[in-house]
């Protein structure tokens, strides 16, 4: 039973930490991923970092140049 608790805890931490990490690094990977579909010479940038608030996640507006 002890191994099942460790596995359940590891899975729970994984399900919590992976989305949180993706959210906190949004400014690093989203512009690169979006750049695949944007026209040549277009840049995309975040005005500020995403943040967690009491009511949810605040993702800043994208600036497209």
PQR file with spaces between the fields and no chain letter, atoms N, CA, C, O and H, PARSE charges and radii, in Angstrom:
ATOM       1  N    UNK     1       0.819   -1.204    0.000 -0.4000 1.5000
ATOM       2  CA   UNK     1       0.000    0.000    0.000 -0.0000 2.0000
ATOM       3  C    UNK     1       0.861    1.266    0.000  0.5500 1.7000
ATOM       4  O    UNK     1       0.462    2.290   -0.554 -0.5500 1.4000
ATOM       5  N    UNK     2       2.039    1.193    0.620 -0.4000 1.5000
ATOM       6  CA   UNK     2       2.885    2.372    0.712 -0.0000 2.0000
ATOM       7  C    UNK     2       3.319    2.858   -0.677  0.5500 1.7000
ATOM       8  O    UNK     2       3.403    4.061   -0.924 -0.5500 1.4000
ATOM       9  H    UNK     2       2.364    0.361    1.070  0.4000 1.0000
ATOM      10  N    UNK     3       3.591    1.916   -1.569 -0.4000 1.5000
ATOM      11  CA   UNK     3       3.983    2.273   -2.931 -0.0000 2.0000
ATOM      12  C    UNK     3       2.856    2.932   -3.709  0.5500 1.7000
ATOM      13  O    UNK     3       3.104    3.803   -4.543 -0.5500 1.4000
ATOM      14  H    UNK     3       3.524    0.939   -1.368  0.4000 1.0000
ATOM      15  N    UNK     4       1.615    2.524   -3.445 -0.4000 1.5000
ATOM      16  CA   UNK     4       0.467    3.124   -4.132 -0.0000 2.0000
ATOM      17  C    UNK     4       0.277    4.577   -3.714  0.5500 1.7000
ATOM      18  O    UNK     4      -0.081    5.422   -4.534 -0.5500 1.4000
ATOM      19  H    UNK     4       1.413    1.817   -2.767  0.4000 1.0000
ATOM      20  N    UNK     5       0.517    4.865   -2.442 -0.4000 1.5000
ATOM      21  CA   UNK     5       0.393    6.243   -1.968 -0.0000 2.0000
ATOM      22  C    UNK     5       1.458    7.129   -2.606  0.5500 1.7000
ATOM      23  O    UNK     5       1.179    8.264   -2.992 -0.5500 1.4000
ATOM      24  H    UNK     5       0.808    4.179   -1.775  0.4000 1.0000
ATOM      25  N    UNK     6       2.668    6.610   -2.714 -0.4000 1.5000
ATOM      26  CA   UNK     6       3.741    7.385   -3.342 -0.0000 2.0000
ATOM      27  C    UNK     6       3.436    7.632   -4.818  0.5500 1.7000
ATOM      28  O    UNK     6       3.667    8.728   -5.328 -0.5500 1.4000
ATOM      29  H    UNK     6       2.894    5.688   -2.400  0.4000 1.0000
ATOM      30  N    UNK     7       2.921    6.621   -5.495 -0.4000 1.5000
ATOM      31  CA   UNK     7       2.580    6.772   -6.910 -0.0000 2.0000
ATOM      32  C    UNK     7       1.436    7.765   -7.088  0.5500 1.7000
ATOM      33  O    UNK     7       1.462    8.580   -8.011 -0.5500 1.4000
ATOM      34  H    UNK     7       2.734    5.730   -5.081  0.4000 1.0000
ATOM      35  N    UNK     8       0.443    7.705   -6.223 -0.4000 1.5000
ATOM      36  CA   UNK     8      -0.685    8.634   -6.304 -0.0000 2.0000
ATOM      37  C    UNK     8      -0.224   10.062   -6.030  0.5500 1.7000
ATOM      38  O    UNK     8      -0.665   10.995   -6.702 -0.5500 1.4000
ATOM      39  H    UNK     8       0.422    7.043   -5.474  0.4000 1.0000
ATOM      40  N    UNK     9       0.652   10.237   -5.057 -0.4000 1.5000
ATOM      41  CA   UNK     9       1.180   11.562   -4.742 -0.0000 2.0000
ATOM      42  C    UNK     9       2.021   12.099   -5.899  0.5500 1.7000
ATOM      43  O    UNK     9       1.924   13.276   -6.245 -0.5500 1.4000
ATOM      44  H    UNK     9       1.010    9.479   -4.512  0.4000 1.0000
ATOM      45  N    UNK    10       2.838   11.243   -6.489 -0.4000 1.5000
ATOM      46  CA   UNK    10       3.656   11.659   -7.630 -0.0000 2.0000
ATOM      47  C    UNK    10       2.775   12.061   -8.808  0.5500 1.7000
ATOM      48  O    UNK    10       3.057   13.059   -9.472 -0.5500 1.4000
ATOM      49  H    UNK    10       2.917   10.287   -6.208  0.4000 1.0000
ATOM      50  N    UNK    11       1.727   11.314   -9.077 -0.4000 1.5000
ATOM      51  CA   UNK    11       0.809   11.641  -10.168 -0.0000 2.0000
ATOM      52  C    UNK    11       0.084   12.957   -9.900  0.5500 1.7000
ATOM      53  O    UNK    11      -0.079   13.773  -10.807 -0.5500 1.4000
ATOM      54  H    UNK    11       1.497   10.504   -8.538  0.4000 1.0000
ATOM      55  N    UNK    12      -0.344   13.161   -8.674 -0.4000 1.5000
ATOM      56  CA   UNK    12      -1.019   14.398   -8.301 -0.0000 2.0000
ATOM      57  C    UNK    12      -0.092   15.601   -8.464  0.5500 1.7000
ATOM      58  O    UNK    12      -0.501   16.635   -8.991 -0.5500 1.4000
ATOM      59  H    UNK    12      -0.211   12.498   -7.937  0.4000 1.0000
ATOM      60  N    UNK    13       1.144   15.467   -8.015 -0.4000 1.5000
ATOM      61  CA   UNK    13       2.109   16.552   -8.178 -0.0000 2.0000
ATOM      62  C    UNK    13       2.389   16.822   -9.654  0.5500 1.7000
ATOM      63  O    UNK    13       2.515   17.975  -10.067 -0.5500 1.4000
ATOM      64  H    UNK    13       1.476   14.626   -7.587  0.4000 1.0000
ATOM      65  N    UNK    14       2.485   15.772  -10.433 -0.4000 1.5000
ATOM      66  CA   UNK    14       2.726   15.922  -11.864 -0.0000 2.0000
ATOM      67  C    UNK    14       1.572   16.655  -12.541  0.5500 1.7000
ATOM      68  O    UNK    14       1.795   17.540  -13.367 -0.5500 1.4000
ATOM      69  H    UNK    14       2.383   14.835  -10.098  0.4000 1.0000
ATOM      70  N    UNK    15       0.350   16.290  -12.196 -0.4000 1.5000
ATOM      71  CA   UNK    15      -0.826   16.934  -12.786 -0.0000 2.0000
ATOM      72  C    UNK    15      -0.960   18.392  -12.366  0.5500 1.7000
ATOM      73  O    UNK    15      -1.609   19.177  -13.057 -0.5500 1.4000
ATOM      74  H    UNK    15       0.169   15.570  -11.526  0.4000 1.0000
ATOM      75  N    UNK    16      -0.358   18.760  -11.250 -0.4000 1.5000
ATOM      76  CA   UNK    16      -0.398   20.137  -10.781 -0.0000 2.0000
ATOM      77  C    UNK    16       0.774   20.950  -11.328  0.5500 1.7000
ATOM      78  O    UNK    16       0.593   22.089  -11.758 -0.5500 1.4000
ATOM      79  H    UNK    16       0.170   18.122  -10.688  0.4000 1.0000
ATOM      80  N    UNK    17       1.966   20.373  -11.315 -0.4000 1.5000
ATOM      81  CA   UNK    17       3.159   21.131  -11.661 -0.0000 2.0000
ATOM      82  C    UNK    17       3.361   21.342  -13.160  0.5500 1.7000
ATOM      83  O    UNK    17       3.864   22.391  -13.562 -0.5500 1.4000
ATOM      84  H    UNK    17       2.113   19.447  -10.966  0.4000 1.0000
ATOM      85  N    UNK    18       2.989   20.391  -13.983 -0.4000 1.5000
ATOM      86  CA   UNK    18       3.200   20.549  -15.431 -0.0000 2.0000
ATOM      87  C    UNK    18       2.382   21.715  -15.995  0.5500 1.7000
ATOM      88  O    UNK    18       2.953   22.559  -16.686 -0.5500 1.4000
ATOM      89  H    UNK    18       2.581   19.538  -13.657  0.4000 1.0000
ATOM      90  N    UNK    19       1.069   21.804  -15.733 -0.4000 1.5000
ATOM      91  CA   UNK    19       0.327   22.974  -16.248 -0.0000 2.0000
ATOM      92  C    UNK    19       0.817   24.293  -15.651  0.5500 1.7000
ATOM      93  O    UNK    19       0.844   25.313  -16.340 -0.5500 1.4000
ATOM      94  H    UNK    19       0.605   21.118  -15.171  0.4000 1.0000
ATOM      95  N    UNK    20       1.204   24.278  -14.375 -0.4000 1.5000
ATOM      96  CA   UNK    20       1.705   25.499  -13.750 -0.0000 2.0000
ATOM      97  C    UNK    20       3.012   25.942  -14.401  0.5500 1.7000
ATOM      98  O    UNK    20       3.217   27.134  -14.629 -0.5500 1.4000
ATOM      99  H    UNK    20       1.182   23.449  -13.815  0.4000 1.0000
ATOM     100  N    UNK    21       3.882   25.009  -14.697 -0.4000 1.5000
ATOM     101  CA   UNK    21       5.140   25.326  -15.370 -0.0000 2.0000
ATOM     102  C    UNK    21       4.892   25.857  -16.775  0.5500 1.7000
ATOM     103  O    UNK    21       5.529   26.823  -17.194 -0.5500 1.4000
ATOM     104  H    UNK    21       3.716   24.040  -14.513  0.4000 1.0000
ATOM     105  N    UNK    22       3.975   25.235  -17.504 -0.4000 1.5000
ATOM     106  CA   UNK    22       3.646   25.723  -18.845 -0.0000 2.0000
ATOM     107  C    UNK    22       3.076   27.138  -18.792  0.5500 1.7000
ATOM     108  O    UNK    22       3.375   27.962  -19.656 -0.5500 1.4000
ATOM     109  H    UNK    22       3.457   24.450  -17.163  0.4000 1.0000
ATOM     110  N    UNK    23       2.266   27.415  -17.791 -0.4000 1.5000
ATOM     111  CA   UNK    23       1.690   28.748  -17.646 -0.0000 2.0000
ATOM     112  C    UNK    23       2.762   29.787  -17.342  0.5500 1.7000
ATOM     113  O    UNK    23       2.766   30.871  -17.926 -0.5500 1.4000
ATOM     114  H    UNK    23       2.024   26.745  -17.090  0.4000 1.0000
ATOM     115  N    UNK    24       3.666   29.455  -16.430 -0.4000 1.5000
ATOM     116  CA   UNK    24       4.681   30.417  -16.026 -0.0000 2.0000
ATOM     117  C    UNK    24       5.727   30.663  -17.115  0.5500 1.7000
ATOM     118  O    UNK    24       6.394   31.698  -17.104 -0.5500 1.4000
ATOM     119  H    UNK    24       3.662   28.575  -15.956  0.4000 1.0000
ATOM     120  N    UNK    25       5.876   29.738  -18.043 -0.4000 1.5000
ATOM     121  CA   UNK    25       6.837   29.922  -19.132 -0.0000 2.0000
ATOM     122  C    UNK    25       6.135   30.263  -20.445  0.5500 1.7000
ATOM     123  O    UNK    25       6.709   30.093  -21.521 -0.5500 1.4000
ATOM     124  H    UNK    25       5.334   28.898  -18.052  0.4000 1.0000
ATOM     125  N    UNK    26       4.934   30.729  -20.360 -0.4000 1.5000
ATOM     126  CA   UNK    26       4.123   31.047  -21.535 -0.0000 2.0000
ATOM     127  C    UNK    26       4.829   32.012  -22.481  0.5500 1.7000
ATOM     128  O    UNK    26       4.754   31.854  -23.699 -0.5500 1.4000
ATOM     129  H    UNK    26       4.468   30.867  -19.486  0.4000 1.0000
ATOM     130  N    UNK    27       5.503   32.994  -21.933 -0.4000 1.5000
ATOM     131  CA   UNK    27       6.195   33.986  -22.746 -0.0000 2.0000
ATOM     132  C    UNK    27       7.363   33.430  -23.528  0.5500 1.7000
ATOM     133  O    UNK    27       7.827   34.063  -24.476 -0.5500 1.4000
ATOM     134  H    UNK    27       5.563   33.123  -20.944  0.4000 1.0000
ATOM     135  N    UNK    28       7.844   32.270  -23.155 -0.4000 1.5000
ATOM     136  CA   UNK    28       8.980   31.675  -23.852 -0.0000 2.0000
ATOM     137  C    UNK    28       8.564   30.814  -25.035  0.5500 1.7000
ATOM     138  O    UNK    28       9.201   30.865  -26.087 -0.5500 1.4000
ATOM     139  H    UNK    28       7.467   31.756  -22.384  0.4000 1.0000
ATOM     140  N    UNK    29       7.515   30.030  -24.881 -0.4000 1.5000
ATOM     141  CA   UNK    29       7.188   29.066  -25.927 -0.0000 2.0000
ATOM     142  C    UNK    29       6.027   29.466  -26.827  0.5500 1.7000
ATOM     143  O    UNK    29       5.958   28.992  -27.961 -0.5500 1.4000
ATOM     144  H    UNK    29       6.997   29.988  -24.027  0.4000 1.0000
ATOM     145  N    UNK    30       5.125   30.307  -26.377 -0.4000 1.5000
ATOM     146  CA   UNK    30       3.982   30.684  -27.223 -0.0000 2.0000
ATOM     147  C    UNK    30       4.396   31.524  -28.436  0.5500 1.7000
ATOM     148  O    UNK    30       3.929   31.242  -29.540 -0.5500 1.4000
ATOM     149  H    UNK    30       5.182   30.692  -25.455  0.4000 1.0000
ATOM     150  N    UNK    31       5.254   32.549  -28.281 -0.4000 1.5000
ATOM     151  CA   UNK    31       5.651   33.302  -29.485 -0.0000 2.0000
ATOM     152  C    UNK    31       6.348   32.431  -30.533  0.5500 1.7000
ATOM     153  O    UNK    31       6.140   32.616  -31.732 -0.5500 1.4000
ATOM     154  H    UNK    31       5.633   32.779  -27.385  0.4000 1.0000
ATOM     155  N    UNK    32       7.159   31.497  -30.090 -0.4000 1.5000
ATOM     156  CA   UNK    32       7.834   30.603  -31.030 -0.0000 2.0000
ATOM     157  C    UNK    32       6.835   29.702  -31.736  0.5500 1.7000
ATOM     158  O    UNK    32       6.907   29.512  -32.950 -0.5500 1.4000
ATOM     159  H    UNK    32       7.328   31.346  -29.116  0.4000 1.0000
ATOM     160  N    UNK    33       5.911   29.154  -30.979 -0.4000 1.5000
ATOM     161  CA   UNK    33       4.904   28.271  -31.558 -0.0000 2.0000
ATOM     162  C    UNK    33       3.978   29.035  -32.501  0.5500 1.7000
ATOM     163  O    UNK    33       3.643   28.538  -33.577 -0.5500 1.4000
ATOM     164  H    UNK    33       5.851   29.308  -29.993  0.4000 1.0000
ATOM     165  N    UNK    34       3.565   30.232  -32.108 -0.4000 1.5000
ATOM     166  CA   UNK    34       2.682   31.032  -32.962 -0.0000 2.0000
ATOM     167  C    UNK    34       3.409   31.524  -34.205  0.5500 1.7000
ATOM     168  O    UNK    34       2.785   31.739  -35.244 -0.5500 1.4000
ATOM     169  H    UNK    34       3.838   30.636  -31.234  0.4000 1.0000
ATOM     170  N    UNK    35       4.726   31.704  -34.108 -0.4000 1.5000
ATOM     171  CA   UNK    35       5.509   32.168  -35.243 -0.0000 2.0000
ATOM     172  C    UNK    35       5.501   31.210  -36.413  0.5500 1.7000
ATOM     173  O    UNK    35       5.803   31.610  -37.538 -0.5500 1.4000
ATOM     174  H    UNK    35       5.233   31.529  -33.264  0.4000 1.0000
ATOM     175  N    UNK    36       5.166   29.967  -36.179 -0.4000 1.5000
ATOM     176  CA   UNK    36       5.088   28.987  -37.257 -0.0000 2.0000
ATOM     177  C    UNK    36       3.996   29.386  -38.248  0.5500 1.7000
ATOM     178  O    UNK    36       4.165   29.223  -39.457 -0.5500 1.4000
ATOM     179  H    UNK    36       4.921   29.641  -35.265  0.4000 1.0000
ATOM     180  N    UNK    37       2.884   29.906  -37.746 -0.4000 1.5000
ATOM     181  CA   UNK    37       1.739   30.230  -38.599 -0.0000 2.0000
ATOM     182  C    UNK    37       1.671   31.698  -39.003  0.5500 1.7000
ATOM     183  O    UNK    37       0.871   32.058  -39.867 -0.5500 1.4000
ATOM     184  H    UNK    37       2.747   30.039  -36.764  0.4000 1.0000
ATOM     185  N    UNK    38       2.491   32.549  -38.398 -0.4000 1.5000
ATOM     186  CA   UNK    38       2.464   33.969  -38.742 -0.0000 2.0000
ATOM     187  C    UNK    38       3.223   34.229  -40.038  0.5500 1.7000
ATOM     188  O    UNK    38       4.119   33.465  -40.396 -0.5500 1.4000
ATOM     189  H    UNK    38       3.141   32.256  -37.697  0.4000 1.0000
ATOM     190  N    UNK    39       2.870   35.300  -40.742 -0.4000 1.5000
ATOM     191  CA   UNK    39       3.615   35.645  -41.960 -0.0000 2.0000
ATOM     192  C    UNK    39       5.074   35.985  -41.635  0.5500 1.7000
ATOM     193  O    UNK    39       5.394   36.368  -40.510 -0.5500 1.4000
ATOM     194  H    UNK    39       2.142   35.921  -40.451  0.4000 1.0000
ATOM     195  N    UNK    40       5.943   35.842  -42.622 -0.4000 1.5000
ATOM     196  CA   UNK    40       7.365   36.124  -42.439 -0.0000 2.0000
ATOM     197  C    UNK    40       7.551   37.589  -42.060  0.5500 1.7000
ATOM     198  O    UNK    40       6.928   38.467  -42.655 -0.5500 1.4000
ATOM     199  H    UNK    40       5.683   35.530  -43.536  0.4000 1.0000
ATOM     200  N    UNK    41       8.397   37.855  -41.081 -0.4000 1.5000
ATOM     201  CA   UNK    41       8.672   39.214  -40.634 -0.0000 2.0000
ATOM     202  C    UNK    41       7.761   39.693  -39.517  0.5500 1.7000
ATOM     203  O    UNK    41       7.955   40.796  -39.006 -0.5500 1.4000
ATOM     204  H    UNK    41       8.903   37.142  -40.598  0.4000 1.0000
ATOM     205  N    UNK    42       6.777   38.901  -39.124 -0.4000 1.5000
ATOM     206  CA   UNK    42       5.864   39.276  -38.049 -0.0000 2.0000
ATOM     207  C    UNK    42       6.413   38.758  -36.727  0.5500 1.7000
ATOM     208  O    UNK    42       6.900   37.631  -36.643 -0.5500 1.4000
ATOM     209  H    UNK    42       6.619   38.005  -39.540  0.4000 1.0000
ATOM     210  N    UNK    43       6.330   39.585  -35.708 -0.4000 1.5000
ATOM     211  CA   UNK    43       6.769   39.181  -34.372 -0.0000 2.0000
ATOM     212  C    UNK    43       5.583   39.205  -33.427  0.5500 1.7000
ATOM     213  O    UNK    43       4.652   39.989  -33.604 -0.5500 1.4000
ATOM     214  H    UNK    43       5.935   40.501  -35.776  0.4000 1.0000
ATOM     215  N    UNK    44       5.622   38.348  -32.429 -0.4000 1.5000
ATOM     216  CA   UNK    44       4.585   38.328  -31.407 -0.0000 2.0000
ATOM     217  C    UNK    44       5.283   38.389  -30.051  0.5500 1.7000
ATOM     218  O    UNK    44       6.306   37.736  -29.843 -0.5500 1.4000
ATOM     219  H    UNK    44       6.379   37.711  -32.285  0.4000 1.0000
ATOM     220  N    UNK    45       4.728   39.172  -29.136 -0.4000 1.5000
ATOM     221  CA   UNK    45       5.348   39.339  -27.821 -0.0000 2.0000
ATOM     222  C    UNK    45       4.268   39.539  -26.768  0.5500 1.7000
ATOM     223  O    UNK    45       3.177   40.023  -27.068 -0.5500 1.4000
ATOM     224  H    UNK    45       3.897   39.702  -29.305  0.4000 1.0000
ATOM     225  N    UNK    46       4.581   39.164  -25.539 -0.4000 1.5000
ATOM     226  CA   UNK    46       3.693   39.414  -24.406 -0.0000 2.0000
ATOM     227  C    UNK    46       4.078   40.739  -23.767  0.5500 1.7000
ATOM     228  O    UNK    46       5.265   41.031  -23.617 -0.5500 1.4000
ATOM     229  H    UNK    46       5.468   38.770  -25.296  0.4000 1.0000
ATOM     230  N    UNK    47       3.094   41.540  -23.392 -0.4000 1.5000
ATOM     231  CA   UNK    47       3.384   42.818  -22.758 -0.0000 2.0000
ATOM     232  C    UNK    47       3.880   42.636  -21.331  0.5500 1.7000
ATOM     233  O    UNK    47       4.680   43.436  -20.846 -0.5500 1.4000
ATOM     234  H    UNK    47       2.131   41.302  -23.514  0.4000 1.0000
ATOM     235  N    UNK    48       3.417   41.597  -20.657 -0.4000 1.5000
ATOM     236  CA   UNK    48       3.875   41.298  -19.298 -0.0000 2.0000
ATOM     237  C    UNK    48       3.703   39.808  -19.035  0.5500 1.7000
ATOM     238  O    UNK    48       3.069   39.099  -19.816 -0.5500 1.4000
ATOM     239  H    UNK    48       2.768   40.946  -21.050  0.4000 1.0000
ATOM     240  N    UNK    49       4.266   39.346  -17.943 -0.4000 1.5000
ATOM     241  CA   UNK    49       4.209   37.920  -17.613 -0.0000 2.0000
ATOM     242  C    UNK    49       2.816   37.529  -17.133  0.5500 1.7000
ATOM     243  O    UNK    49       2.117   38.343  -16.528 -0.5500 1.4000
ATOM     244  H    UNK    49       4.782   39.922  -17.309  0.4000 1.0000
ATOM     245  N    UNK    50       2.407   36.287  -17.399 -0.4000 1.5000
ATOM     246  CA   UNK    50       1.130   35.817  -16.853 -0.0000 2.0000
ATOM     247  C    UNK    50       1.230   35.705  -15.339  0.5500 1.7000
ATOM     248  O    UNK    50       2.313   35.481  -14.799 -0.5500 1.4000
ATOM     249  H    UNK    50       2.974   35.626  -17.890  0.4000 1.0000
ATOM     250  N    UNK    51       0.110   35.858  -14.659 -0.4000 1.5000
ATOM     251  CA   UNK    51       0.142   35.785  -13.192 -0.0000 2.0000
ATOM     252  C    UNK    51      -1.119   35.111  -12.671  0.5500 1.7000
ATOM     253  O    UNK    51      -2.170   35.119  -13.312 -0.5500 1.4000
ATOM     254  H    UNK    51      -0.770   36.040  -15.098  0.4000 1.0000
ATOM     255  N    UNK    52      -0.979   34.538  -11.507 -0.4000 1.5000
ATOM     256  CA   UNK    52      -2.108   33.915  -10.830 -0.0000 2.0000
ATOM     257  C    UNK    52      -2.733   34.932   -9.898  0.5500 1.7000
ATOM     258  O    UNK    52      -2.023   35.634   -9.177 -0.5500 1.4000
ATOM     259  H    UNK    52      -0.125   34.532  -10.986  0.4000 1.0000
ATOM     260  N    UNK    53      -4.054   35.019   -9.905 -0.4000 1.5000
ATOM     261  CA   UNK    53      -4.764   35.895   -8.988 -0.0000 2.0000
ATOM     262  C    UNK    53      -5.741   35.067   -8.170  0.5500 1.7000
ATOM     263  O    UNK    53      -5.843   33.851   -8.332 -0.5500 1.4000
ATOM     264  H    UNK    53      -4.630   34.449  -10.490  0.4000 1.0000
ATOM     265  N    UNK    54      -6.436   35.733   -7.314 -0.4000 1.5000
ATOM     266  CA   UNK    54      -7.412   35.046   -6.473 -0.0000 2.0000
ATOM     267  C    UNK    54      -8.555   34.446   -7.297  0.5500 1.7000
ATOM     268  O    UNK    54      -9.142   33.434   -6.915 -0.5500 1.4000
ATOM     269  H    UNK    54      -6.353   36.720   -7.182  0.4000 1.0000
ATOM     270  N    UNK    55      -8.856   35.077   -8.417 -0.4000 1.5000
ATOM     271  CA   UNK    55      -9.996   34.657   -9.228 -0.0000 2.0000
ATOM     272  C    UNK    55      -9.617   33.820  -10.442  0.5500 1.7000
ATOM     273  O    UNK    55     -10.497   33.363  -11.171 -0.5500 1.4000
ATOM     274  H    UNK    55      -8.379   35.899   -8.727  0.4000 1.0000
ATOM     275  N    UNK    56      -8.338   33.614  -10.671 -0.4000 1.5000
ATOM     276  CA   UNK    56      -7.934   32.802  -11.815 -0.0000 2.0000
ATOM     277  C    UNK    56      -6.588   33.217  -12.360  0.5500 1.7000
ATOM     278  O    UNK    56      -5.767   33.806  -11.656 -0.5500 1.4000
ATOM     279  H    UNK    56      -7.623   33.985  -10.079  0.4000 1.0000
ATOM     280  N    UNK    57      -6.376   32.908  -13.601 -0.4000 1.5000
ATOM     281  CA   UNK    57      -5.119   33.196  -14.278 -0.0000 2.0000
ATOM     282  C    UNK    57      -5.310   34.411  -15.170  0.5500 1.7000
ATOM     283  O    UNK    57      -6.274   34.490  -15.932 -0.5500 1.4000
ATOM     284  H    UNK    57      -7.043   32.430  -14.173  0.4000 1.0000
ATOM     285  N    UNK    58      -4.383   35.359  -15.068 -0.4000 1.5000
ATOM     286  CA   UNK    58      -4.421   36.551  -15.912 -0.0000 2.0000
ATOM     287  C    UNK    58      -3.308   36.419  -16.942  0.5500 1.7000
ATOM     288  O    UNK    58      -2.127   36.393  -16.598 -0.5500 1.4000
ATOM     289  H    UNK    58      -3.601   35.295  -14.449  0.4000 1.0000
ATOM     290  N    UNK    59      -3.703   36.335  -18.212 -0.4000 1.5000
ATOM     291  CA   UNK    59      -2.739   36.260  -19.307 -0.0000 2.0000
ATOM     292  C    UNK    59      -2.777   37.601  -20.021  0.5500 1.7000
ATOM     293  O    UNK    59      -3.838   38.029  -20.476 -0.5500 1.4000
ATOM     294  H    UNK    59      -4.663   36.356  -18.491  0.4000 1.0000
ATOM     295  N    UNK    60      -1.626   38.272  -20.126 -0.4000 1.5000
ATOM     296  CA   UNK    60      -1.611   39.606  -20.735 -0.0000 2.0000
ATOM     297  C    UNK    60      -1.926   39.562  -22.223  0.5500 1.7000
ATOM     298  O    UNK    60      -1.933   38.501  -22.848 -0.5500 1.4000
ATOM     299  H    UNK    60      -0.764   37.924  -19.757  0.4000 1.0000
ATOM     300  N    UNK    61      -2.180   40.720  -22.759 -0.4000 1.5000
ATOM     301  CA   UNK    61      -2.505   40.855  -24.180 -0.0000 2.0000
ATOM     302  C    UNK    61      -1.242   40.646  -25.010  0.5500 1.7000
ATOM     303  O    UNK    61      -0.160   41.107  -24.645 -0.5500 1.4000
ATOM     304  H    UNK    61      -2.174   41.581  -22.251  0.4000 1.0000
ATOM     305  N    UNK    62      -1.396   39.954  -26.118 -0.4000 1.5000
ATOM     306  CA   UNK    62      -0.288   39.755  -27.046 -0.0000 2.0000
ATOM     307  C    UNK    62      -0.128   40.994  -27.910  0.5500 1.7000
ATOM     308  O    UNK    62      -1.116   41.611  -28.307 -0.5500 1.4000
ATOM     309  H    UNK    62      -2.275   39.580  -26.414  0.4000 1.0000
ATOM     310  N    UNK    63       1.102   41.354  -28.199 -0.4000 1.5000
ATOM     311  CA   UNK    63       1.388   42.428  -29.144 -0.0000 2.0000
ATOM     312  C    UNK    63       1.946   41.790  -30.406  0.5500 1.7000
ATOM     313  O    UNK    63       2.946   41.073  -30.350 -0.5500 1.4000
ATOM     314  H    UNK    63       1.905   40.852  -27.876  0.4000 1.0000
ATOM     315  N    UNK    64       1.315   42.044  -31.531 -0.4000 1.5000
ATOM     316  CA   UNK    64       1.772   41.489  -32.803 -0.0000 2.0000
ATOM     317  C    UNK    64       2.335   42.623  -33.636  0.5500 1.7000
ATOM     318  O    UNK    64       1.648   43.613  -33.889 -0.5500 1.4000
ATOM     319  H    UNK    64       0.504   42.626  -31.576  0.4000 1.0000
ATOM     320  N    UNK    65       3.588   42.484  -34.066 -0.4000 1.5000
ATOM     321  CA   UNK    65       4.254   43.507  -34.876 -0.0000 2.0000
ATOM     322  C    UNK    65       4.464   42.982  -36.245  0.5500 1.7000
ATOM     323  O    UNK    65       5.012   43.682  -37.096 -0.5500 1.4000
ATOM     324  H    UNK    65       4.146   41.680  -33.861  0.4000 1.0000
